[in-house]
Amino acid sequence: MSTTNQKNVAGDQDAALVGPGQSRDRGREPGARDVDPVAVARLVDRLRAIAGQDHVYTHPHQTRTYESDGLLQYKVTPAAVVLPASAEEVREIVRACFEADVPWVARGAGSGLSGGALPVEDGVLIAVSRMRRVLDVDIPNQRVTVEPGVTNVEVSQAVSADGHFYPPDPSSQIVCSIGGNVAENSGGAHCFKYGFTTNYVTGLEVVLSDGEVVQLGGKELERPGHDLLGAFVGSEGTLGIATKITVRITPSPEAIKTMVAFFDSTTEAGSAVSAIVSAGVVPGAIEMMDPLAIRASEAATGAGFPEDAGAALVIELDGSRAECEARFDDVVRRCEACGANEVRVAQSEAERATMWKARKAAFAAMGRLSKNYYVQDGVIPRTKLPEVMSRIADLGEEYGMAVANVFHAGDGNLHPLVCYDGDEDAERAEELSGKILQVCVDAGGSITGEHGVGFDKKRYMSRMFEEADLEAFQKLRCAWDPPGLANPGKVMPTPRLCGEVPGPYRQHPLERAGLAERF
Ligand SMILES: Cc1cc2nc3c(=O)[nH]c(=O)nc-3n(C[C@H](O)[C@H](O)[C@H](O)COP(=O)(O)OP(=O)(O)OC[C@H]3O[C@@H](n4cnc5c(N)ncnc54)[C@H](O)[C@@H]3O)c2cc1C
């Protein structure tokens, strides 16, 4: 094993990074390249020798299980699925793919919502779901080291008896893997106060696309040199595969108080969010549900939320008992001043759990109201909430499609769920989703808050980034993975050869503004 500080990650610049750059194309699939079928057949034999006969799937009945992630609109069946049991097996599998020149995709729990774990046709899917060991719990140093297939919630469970927890909490936390969280830089309800995955990962063991194992960071928080750990977190499986993950944990708060406030409109609820935050209160979580999301969630959970409410804010304060009590009344008053017509306070852990169930079940519950829905994920400055919500409603009306909204209001991280009936409406739903993302970008926001770019949103990357920025991303990617075998066809809108010179030099906007220079 080497450390990346010693490794020349500039790599060789000759090999090809190939991808189709198409959207919703059911023909040639993402990352498609000319893979020699004989090489694949030989590779499958090697994979069986490495992981065992029972842990390599090639029959369509088996591989179809892995054809999509949580974004069911895209489907690709891989040539083979392999389920390694250890980091050493991952290393051997990746090395075998490198020698056969066959691309591969890492998969955790497959709950991603941007098609990031969508397989590559003729490629190998490396599913780490058997790698479920908690390797080290180090309470004095507040660190936990796990294998990548451990679920998010299992990290908190491993340390709860010692009075600690792992704060980033995606709503999918009971199924999603820590490996997937690292790859997506996942967020969750409590990230407004506590920060995202990137703020908690201190060390990674990574297998690069040539099979070399590198160690990035460790238990310590700071290391000299370029932030390679930071580059890997959020890289969506395009730089390598994480086989060991060390995260920071934090003491559980002394007290938690949870409430849900109901309003007549999302505009009123949005102004309550701004009022609370402007007053200097940092809630542990502040989550919004619109009327459609409330109705769907109520149908699924029976939490007792009024079905005629115009908006619900689930607000949680945590910290010392004294601070919680003092702040709580203030938050209730501010909600009422902004138009809350009812405020319910959880009186027990069971009531708190019910409020959270109502919020966290909202995505899945949408299936009760609509045959299909398209989940989007954009970010806006918090203060633009009322304006953007009304623009989304207008777009929904224009397209004749209902759009439900359930989101992390504190972070301005929206999740519009575009509802549609049959497959014939799928493309219009997707078009509407794209327009909603444009509204987010126009409002000074981003095309993704936490679900990643994956396959679904790579076509929108150039709405946010200049060609010069995309070139810089591409160089970084090629430096880690010169042959382009790790999750090709994802994230980058215009894949090209790693060594290719991408046209004449154009001045970066920062250069034009005199804020940066080329050297
Ligand atoms: C109902 C629902 C609610 C959700 N709520 C949230 C939320 O609140 N916040 C949020 O951020 N997300 C949320 N998500 C999205 C999703 O759960 C997260 O993106 C999660 O981190 C994905 O983890 P996974 O194990 O399922 O990864 P997968 O879907 O299997 O993979 C995701 C990406 O990670 C890569 N990858 C997986 N494992 C590794 C590895 N070991 N090394 C390198 N790359 C790897 C894959 O190649 C892929 O690009 C939600 C999803 C659902 C279905």
The ligand as an SDF file (V2000), in Angstrom:
LIG
                    3D

 53 58  0  0  0  0  0  0  0  0999 V2000
  -36.2430    7.7620   -0.0400 C   0  0  0  0  0  0  0  0  0  0  0  0
  -34.8850    8.3650   -0.2530 C   0  0  0  0  0  0  0  0  0  0  0  0
  -34.5010    9.4460    0.5250 C   0  0  0  0  0  0  0  0  0  0  0  0
  -33.2350   10.0250    0.3340 C   0  0  0  0  0  0  0  0  0  0  0  0
  -32.8660   11.0760    1.1350 N   0  0  0  0  0  0  0  0  0  0  0  0
  -31.6400   11.6070    1.0040 C   0  0  0  0  0  0  0  0  0  0  0  0
  -31.2240   12.6830    1.8430 C   0  0  0  0  0  0  0  0  0  0  0  0
  -31.9470   13.1480    2.7310 O   0  0  0  0  0  0  0  0  0  0  0  0
  -29.9810   13.1770    1.6470 N   0  0  0  0  0  0  0  0  0  0  0  0
  -29.1350   12.6840    0.6960 C   0  0  0  0  0  0  0  0  0  0  0  0
  -28.0180   13.1780    0.5670 O   0  0  0  0  0  0  0  0  0  0  0  0
  -29.5080   11.6690   -0.1140 N   0  0  0  0  0  0  0  0  0  0  0  0
  -30.7240   11.1190    0.0160 C   0  0  0  0  0  0  0  0  0  0  0  0
  -31.1010   10.0880   -0.8020 N   0  0  0  0  0  0  0  0  0  0  0  0
  -30.1840    9.6290   -1.8670 C   0  0  0  0  0  0  0  0  0  0  0  0
  -29.2480    8.4410   -1.4920 C   0  0  0  0  0  0  0  0  0  0  0  0
  -29.7940    7.6670   -0.4500 O   0  0  0  0  0  0  0  0  0  0  0  0
  -27.8500    8.9520   -1.1330 C   0  0  0  0  0  0  0  0  0  0  0  0
  -27.2600    9.5400   -2.2640 O   0  0  0  0  0  0  0  0  0  0  0  0
  -26.9180    7.8420   -0.5980 C   0  0  0  0  0  0  0  0  0  0  0  0
  -25.6970    8.3970   -0.1740 O   0  0  0  0  0  0  0  0  0  0  0  0
  -26.6090    6.7620   -1.6280 C   0  0  0  0  0  0  0  0  0  0  0  0
  -25.9920    5.6850   -0.9510 O   0  0  0  0  0  0  0  0  0  0  0  0
  -26.0150    4.2250   -1.5830 P   0  0  0  0  0  0  0  0  0  0  0  0
  -25.2590    3.3200   -0.6980 O   0  0  0  0  0  0  0  0  0  0  0  0
  -27.3970    3.8170   -1.8760 O   0  0  0  0  0  0  0  0  0  0  0  0
  -25.1920    4.5090   -2.9100 O   0  0  0  0  0  0  0  0  0  0  0  0
  -25.4620    3.9930   -4.3940 P   0  0  0  0  0  0  0  0  0  0  0  0
  -26.7590    4.4960   -4.8860 O   0  0  0  0  0  0  0  0  0  0  0  0
  -25.2140    2.5400   -4.4680 O   0  0  0  0  0  0  0  0  0  0  0  0
  -24.2820    4.7490   -5.1550 O   0  0  0  0  0  0  0  0  0  0  0  0
  -24.2590    6.1570   -5.2150 C   0  0  0  0  0  0  0  0  0  0  0  0
  -22.9430    6.6180   -5.8560 C   0  0  0  0  0  0  0  0  0  0  0  0
  -21.8730    6.2720   -5.0100 O   0  0  0  0  0  0  0  0  0  0  0  0
  -20.9140    5.4820   -5.6960 C   0  0  0  0  0  0  0  0  0  0  0  0
  -20.3930    4.5400   -4.6980 N   0  0  0  0  0  0  0  0  0  0  0  0
  -21.0950    3.6770   -3.9340 C   0  0  0  0  0  0  0  0  0  0  0  0
  -20.2700    3.0310   -3.0940 N   0  0  0  0  0  0  0  0  0  0  0  0
  -19.0320    3.5020   -3.3250 C   0  0  0  0  0  0  0  0  0  0  0  0
  -17.7370    3.2230   -2.7840 C   0  0  0  0  0  0  0  0  0  0  0  0
  -17.5590    2.3380   -1.8050 N   0  0  0  0  0  0  0  0  0  0  0  0
  -16.6770    3.9050   -3.2770 N   0  0  0  0  0  0  0  0  0  0  0  0
  -16.8080    4.8120   -4.2750 C   0  0  0  0  0  0  0  0  0  0  0  0
  -17.9950    5.1030   -4.8230 N   0  0  0  0  0  0  0  0  0  0  0  0
  -19.0920    4.4600   -4.3500 C   0  0  0  0  0  0  0  0  0  0  0  0
  -21.6840    4.8460   -6.8380 C   0  0  0  0  0  0  0  0  0  0  0  0
  -20.8200    4.5280   -7.9270 O   0  0  0  0  0  0  0  0  0  0  0  0
  -22.6540    5.9480   -7.1970 C   0  0  0  0  0  0  0  0  0  0  0  0
  -22.0300    6.8980   -8.0350 O   0  0  0  0  0  0  0  0  0  0  0  0
  -32.3590    9.5010   -0.6520 C   0  0  0  0  0  0  0  0  0  0  0  0
  -32.7500    8.3970   -1.4200 C   0  0  0  0  0  0  0  0  0  0  0  0
  -33.9900    7.8380   -1.2280 C   0  0  0  0  0  0  0  0  0  0  0  0
  -34.3880    6.6660   -2.0660 C   0  0  0  0  0  0  0  0  0  0  0  0
  1  2  1  0
  2  3  1  0
  2 52  2  0
  3  4  2  0
  4  5  1  0
  4 50  1  0
  5  6  2  0
  6  7  1  0
  6 13  1  0
  7  8  2  0
  7  9  1  0
  9 10  1  0
 10 11  2  0
 10 12  1  0
 12 13  2  0
 13 14  1  0
 14 15  1  0
 14 50  1  0
 15 16  1  0
 16 17  1  0
 16 18  1  0
 18 19  1  0
 18 20  1  0
 20 21  1  0
 20 22  1  0
 22 23  1  0
 23 24  1  0
 24 25  2  0
 24 26  1  0
 24 27  1  0
 27 28  1  0
 28 29  2  0
 28 30  1  0
 28 31  1  0
 31 32  1  0
 32 33  1  0
 33 34  1  0
 33 48  1  0
 34 35  1  0
 35 36  1  0
 35 46  1  0
 36 37  1  0
 36 45  1  0
 37 38  2  0
 38 39  1  0
 39 40  1  0
 39 45  2  0
 40 41  1  0
 40 42  2  0
 42 43  1  0
 43 44  2  0
 44 45  1  0
 46 47  1  0
 46 48  1  0
 48 49  1  0
 50 51  2  0
 51 52  1  0
 52 53  1  0
M  END
$$$$
